[in-house]
Amino acid sequence: MSIGTGVVLFVIGAILAFGLELDIPAVNDDFIGYLLMGAGVVVFIVGIVLMTRRRSAVTSTRTVGDPAAGQQVTERRTDVDPY
């Protein structure tokens, strides 16, 4: 979701900076456009970093029974994707 938000912010900023020529008193539309483009790049990079980061958890259960039967080892791996 944050990757799409970053792209949208960048596009809106580019439209404000390069596409529109607004004449609003006390507001510089070029600066707002560049600001939105910078925020879009930051949000996009944060989204990629969060997407590539993966967590994994390993749970091991060891049951020792009869020596003739040996031991039973059960291992469960879970890859947790936080997003």
N, CA, C and O of each residue as an XYZ file, in Angstrom:
332
protein
N       0.820     -1.191      0.000
C       0.000      0.000      0.000
C       0.866      1.258      0.000
O       0.510      2.249     -0.638
N       1.979      1.233      0.696
C       2.790      2.439      0.763
C       3.506      2.710     -0.553
O       3.830      3.858     -0.855
N       3.756      1.662     -1.341
C       4.380      1.877     -2.644
C       3.427      2.651     -3.547
O       3.839      3.592     -4.225
N       2.181      2.267     -3.559
C       1.183      2.980     -4.359
C       0.973      4.405     -3.880
O       0.792      5.315     -4.689
N       0.996      4.599     -2.581
C       0.853      5.946     -2.031
C       2.023      6.823     -2.450
O       1.836      7.995     -2.777
N       3.226      6.263     -2.443
C       4.396      7.019     -2.878
C       4.308      7.423     -4.338
O       4.662      8.545     -4.702
N       3.833      6.503     -5.176
C       3.680      6.817     -6.601
C       2.640      7.910     -6.802
O       2.846      8.825     -7.600
N       1.528      7.822     -6.086
C       0.470      8.828     -6.208
C       0.977     10.198     -5.761
O       0.721     11.198     -6.432
N       1.688     10.254     -4.643
C       2.237     11.531     -4.184
C       3.213     12.111     -5.204
O       3.205     13.313     -5.469
N       4.053     11.248     -5.773
C       5.018     11.715     -6.769
C       4.314     12.265     -8.005
O       4.708     13.308     -8.526
N       3.282     11.579     -8.476
C       2.555     12.029     -9.671
C       1.838     13.346     -9.410
O       1.878     14.249    -10.246
N       1.189     13.464     -8.270
C       0.499     14.722     -7.947
C       1.514     15.860     -7.829
O       1.252     16.973     -8.285
N       2.656     15.590     -7.229
C       3.703     16.613     -7.124
C       4.248     17.017     -8.482
O       4.507     18.195     -8.726
N       4.424     16.033     -9.376
C       4.916     16.352    -10.721
C       3.894     17.175    -11.497
O       4.266     18.077    -12.248
N       2.632     16.875    -11.324
C       1.592     17.664    -11.994
C       1.607     19.098    -11.476
O       1.507     20.045    -12.256
N       1.731     19.257    -10.156
C       1.778     20.611     -9.601
C       3.035     21.358    -10.026
O       2.979     22.557    -10.301
N       4.166     20.664    -10.083
C       5.427     21.338    -10.386
C       5.578     21.660    -11.867
O       6.076     22.729    -12.220
N       5.155     20.751    -12.733
C       5.444     20.917    -14.155
C       4.216     21.135    -15.038
O       4.324     21.740    -16.104
N       3.067     20.656    -14.611
C       1.903     20.672    -15.494
C       0.974     21.853    -15.318
O       0.408     22.347    -16.294
N       0.813     22.302    -14.120
C      -0.147     23.373    -13.855
C       0.571     24.686    -13.591
O       1.656     24.717    -13.010
N      -0.047     25.747    -14.020
C       0.461     27.071    -13.686
C      -0.639     27.808    -12.933
O      -1.441     28.542    -13.511
N      -0.646     27.586    -11.627
C      -1.645     28.217    -10.783
C      -1.102     29.545    -10.275
O       0.102     29.707    -10.075
N      -1.994     30.469    -10.075
C      -1.592     31.767     -9.527
C      -2.367     31.994     -8.242
O      -3.331     32.759     -8.200
N      -1.928     31.319     -7.207
C      -2.555     31.454     -5.899
C      -1.657     32.355     -5.058
O      -0.470     32.066     -4.910
N      -2.190     33.423     -4.512
C      -1.360     34.325     -3.697
C      -0.811     33.613     -2.454
O      -1.518     32.849     -1.797
N       0.429     33.873     -2.155
C       1.124     33.377     -0.965
C       1.365     31.871     -0.993
O       1.732     31.291      0.029
N       1.166     31.223     -2.151
C       1.424     29.787     -2.266
C       2.255     29.562     -3.515
O       1.866     29.967     -4.611
N       3.396     28.917     -3.348
C       4.242     28.591     -4.479
C       3.943     27.152     -4.889
O       4.340     26.210     -4.203
N       3.244     26.987     -6.008
C       2.822     25.654     -6.419
C       4.009     24.792     -6.842
O       3.954     23.570     -6.706
N       5.078     25.397     -7.352
C       6.269     24.621     -7.699
C       6.899     24.001     -6.449
O       7.295     22.836     -6.463
N       6.991     24.775     -5.379
C       7.572     24.256     -4.144
C       6.712     23.133     -3.568
O       7.244     22.116     -3.123
N       5.409     23.304     -3.572
C       4.519     22.256     -3.070
C       4.651     21.003     -3.931
O       4.632     19.890     -3.405
N       4.782     21.169     -5.234
C       4.967     20.032     -6.125
C       6.257     19.285     -5.835
O       6.269     18.056     -5.764
N       7.355     20.038     -5.665
C       8.630     19.391     -5.348
C       8.582     18.715     -3.977
O       9.163     17.647     -3.784
N       7.895     19.334     -3.041
C       7.752     18.748     -1.719
C       6.981     17.429     -1.788
O       7.375     16.445     -1.161
N       5.892     17.407     -2.542
C       5.119     16.172     -2.699
C       5.916     15.103     -3.437
O       5.809     13.919     -3.119
N       6.713     15.511     -4.418
C       7.537     14.546     -5.136
C       8.585     13.932     -4.198
O       8.833     12.728     -4.249
N       9.190     14.749     -3.355
C      10.157     14.224     -2.384
C       9.508     13.285     -1.384
O      10.066     12.238     -1.056
N       8.328     13.657     -0.898
C       7.613     12.784      0.034
C       7.226     11.472     -0.644
O       7.272     10.410     -0.022
N       6.848     11.546     -1.913
C       6.510     10.327     -2.654
C       7.689      9.394     -2.783
O       7.533      8.181     -2.645
N       8.879      9.937     -3.048
C      10.079      9.105     -3.158
C      10.392      8.447     -1.819
O      10.726      7.263     -1.774
N      10.287      9.203     -0.729
C      10.574      8.654      0.600
C       9.588      7.547      0.951
O       9.994      6.492      1.438
N       8.298      7.771      0.710
C       7.285      6.759      1.019
C       7.495      5.513      0.154
O       7.323      4.392      0.631
N       7.862      5.704     -1.104
C       8.120      4.581     -2.005
C       9.291      3.737     -1.505
O       9.203      2.509     -1.488
N      10.379      4.380     -1.100
C      11.555      3.653     -0.608
C      11.244      2.922      0.690
O      11.662      1.779      0.869
N      10.519      3.561      1.592
C      10.140      2.908      2.845
C       9.252      1.701      2.561
O       9.392      0.667      3.216
N       8.350      1.814      1.607
C       7.498      0.683      1.247
C       8.284     -0.486      0.705
O       7.989     -1.636      1.032
N       9.290     -0.211     -0.125
C      10.122     -1.298     -0.665
C      10.936     -1.957      0.442
O      11.062     -3.181      0.477
N      11.489     -1.152      1.345
C      12.272     -1.715      2.454
C      11.400     -2.595      3.330
O      11.824     -3.685      3.714
N      10.200     -2.153      3.656
C       9.305     -2.948      4.493
C       8.835     -4.204      3.786
O       8.599     -5.224      4.434
N       8.694     -4.152      2.474
C       8.235     -5.314      1.725
C       9.333     -6.382      1.654
O       9.033     -7.575      1.708
N      10.583     -5.974      1.536
C      11.661     -6.948      1.414
C      12.086     -7.530      2.746
O      12.741     -8.572      2.785
N      11.733     -6.887      3.819
C      12.093     -7.401      5.140
C      11.131     -8.513      5.525
O       9.918     -8.305      5.540
N      11.648     -9.668      5.831
C      10.813    -10.800      6.227
C      11.248    -11.270      7.597
O      12.417    -11.170      7.970
N      10.307    -11.772      8.320
C      10.597    -12.348      9.626
C      10.335    -13.843      9.562
O       9.448    -14.292      8.838
N      11.097    -14.603     10.311
C      10.816    -16.022     10.376
C      10.945    -16.470     11.823
O      11.779    -15.969     12.577
N      10.118    -17.406     12.185
C      10.129    -17.947     13.537
C      10.242    -19.464     13.442
O       9.582    -20.089     12.612
N      11.065    -20.044     14.279
C      11.242    -21.489     14.298
C      10.862    -21.983     15.682
O      11.373    -21.490     16.688
N       9.969    -22.950     15.730
C       9.552    -23.551     16.981
C       9.950    -25.017     16.939
O       9.553    -25.738     16.023
N      10.722    -25.465     17.908
C      11.151    -26.862     17.958
C      10.567    -27.509     19.199
O      10.610    -26.945     20.292
N      10.027    -28.693     19.015
C       9.507    -29.475     20.127
C      10.248    -30.811     20.122
O      10.249    -31.511     19.109
N      10.857    -31.160     21.207
C      11.623    -32.402     21.280
C      10.982    -33.282     22.360
O      10.871    -32.882     23.519
N      10.572    -34.462     21.964
C       9.970    -35.410     22.882
C      10.864    -36.638     22.955
O      11.125    -37.282     21.939
N      11.325    -36.957     24.133
C      12.173    -38.130     24.320
C      11.318    -39.201     24.970
O      10.776    -39.016     26.059
N      11.212    -40.306     24.290
C      10.393    -41.410     24.805
C      11.268    -42.580     25.196
O      12.326    -42.414     25.802
N      10.825    -43.723     24.852
C      11.545    -44.961     25.120
C      12.860    -44.967     24.342
O      12.864    -44.646     23.153
N      13.981    -45.327     24.984
C      15.259    -45.347     24.267
C      15.253    -46.292     23.073
O      15.967    -46.060     22.097
N      14.461    -47.349     23.139
C      14.392    -48.286     22.017
C      13.667    -47.652     20.837
O      13.966    -47.957     19.682
N      12.726    -46.779     21.124
C      11.959    -46.129     20.054
C      12.700    -44.917     19.502
O      12.354    -44.420     18.430
N      13.695    -44.443     20.206
C      14.427    -43.266     19.753
C      13.758    -41.994     20.236
O      12.966    -42.014     21.178
N      14.076    -40.914     19.598
C      13.454    -39.649     19.979
C      12.728    -39.055     18.791
O      13.097    -39.265     17.635
N      11.719    -38.333     19.097
C      10.898    -37.709     18.059
C      11.160    -36.212     18.087
O      11.094    -35.582     19.142
N      11.457    -35.648     16.927
C      11.714    -34.217     16.818
C      10.698    -33.633     15.858
O      10.561    -34.089     14.722
N       9.994    -32.629     16.319
C       9.021    -31.933     15.488
C       9.477    -30.491     15.354
O       9.705    -29.812     16.356
N       9.613    -30.018     14.110
C      10.049    -28.645     13.879
C       9.040    -27.960     12.975
O       8.627    -28.507     11.953
N       8.656    -26.776     13.359
C       7.691    -26.009     12.577
C       8.305    -24.678     12.224
O       8.731    -23.940     13.112
N       8.361    -24.354     10.943
C       8.891    -23.076     10.487
C       7.727    -22.224     10.002
O       6.847    -22.690      9.278
N       7.749    -20.984     10.414
C       6.705    -20.046     10.001
C       7.367    -18.797      9.468
O       8.127    -18.138     10.178
N       7.084    -18.470      8.226
C       7.537    -17.201      7.664
C       6.425    -16.194      7.879
O       5.311    -16.351      7.380
N       6.748    -15.177      8.620
C       5.767    -14.157      8.957
C       6.012    -12.947      8.092
O       7.092    -12.358      8.143
N       5.036    -12.566      7.303
C       5.118    -11.356      6.504
C       4.261    -10.309      7.203
O       3.036    -10.433      7.226
N       4.889     -9.268      7.780
C       4.121     -8.320      8.584
C       3.151     -7.468      7.797
O       2.291     -6.821      8.396
N       3.254     -7.441      6.454
C       2.377     -6.567      5.680
C       1.742     -7.311      4.564
O       0.967     -6.735      3.800
